[in-house]
């Protein structure tokens, strides 16, 4: 029971004692990410992210459907997350965490309008593209949120949808053999950066599983490469002062640039 | 180096027993008998020692077996014992009197979240596993019991088994420079305790890093960590 079970006395006592001296139990600095590896492909729209021991697989697929009646000229983007006992023992059935992550990724990408939904329209009121993003968590090593957002953005940027020609009332969807599939129109790449707080001034970036289970509160800031804040997320836990939040945002600004560079490198490597 | 045979689940294993009539073969972990053939049930390296054959696989989910030392975490206390999480599908039972020198009047009292080092006593597919924190034949603790201080971390089952045979190179390399205590559970959990958090983290990281390194690389890795 990884998600619900409390860590042992030995683990949490040691973690807090070490953190008081500025030492993290895996030897990192308090503002260091774990090793981040992104690999895109082989299929279009597939991205796997390794963040330390956490592993996420994102898959993007699309199909043609009727638009919502109140948004006749916009395509639809759907998100789903799967967090099963493959990732950790004790995670069975639909857990609250699974739903929370899917909702958070949805909020981060949909509300910040990262994907251009108007570009997904084929025939207004009749046919639009439905883009589905599925996240599969293969290993729960802590900080699923950051890994999920990186995988989601990499997969969306990597994805290619079939080309469409609209001729009056008819829409011809070209197969991938006829015409090269085209990428999605993505305005910006929001990346989540999570912090864990342990009381006093103790804060760590990219909490591992043990740190996540021991922390008093957690805070996620979502930024893009244009230095815009797309979302702030703090659900429950001990209160934070504005100064702590400002400091986290400053640290996150630096990290987001590094992560975006890694995503670019991974996308280039997959098409090379 | 001898031929290393890697098998995958479902592979038929040729043990040479078919050649001799009436040969008796002992199948260890990872091998099952399907009519007249022996096939592998896990992925790993095939080993044999005389007439005993087994597959050394590597996973992270533990299946309890009798007699194995495990590191567990107390999750609940019932009337007759503690419920201990040892990483298996079901939590193990630890009787209240299964400690050195425990009597009805004098029982140790463990809080929820305590880390214990125990030995598996009962492990089969019909019952919940049971552990004890002493050697029931001699009545002595022999290292089992509550573990205080230090740090506990998880590793793969294969690494844990290799650490236990005291020839593990990483432990020898660390021990020559650094005093530390370690309790290894074959359920993939290791407890370490050294002087101060820095040294404890160093030992934990050295052990974690040593999974895919051979003896010489282990010594090199430990030297680099100690020099920092």
Interface residues (C-beta under 8 A of the other chain):
Chain A: X1 X5 X6 X7 X8 X9 X10 X11 X12 X14 X17 X18 X21 X23 X24 X25 X26 X27 X89
Chain B: X61 X73 X75 X85 X87 X89 X111 X112 X113 X114 X115 X147 X148 X149 X150 X151 X152 X153 X191 X197 X198 X200 X201 X202 X204 X205
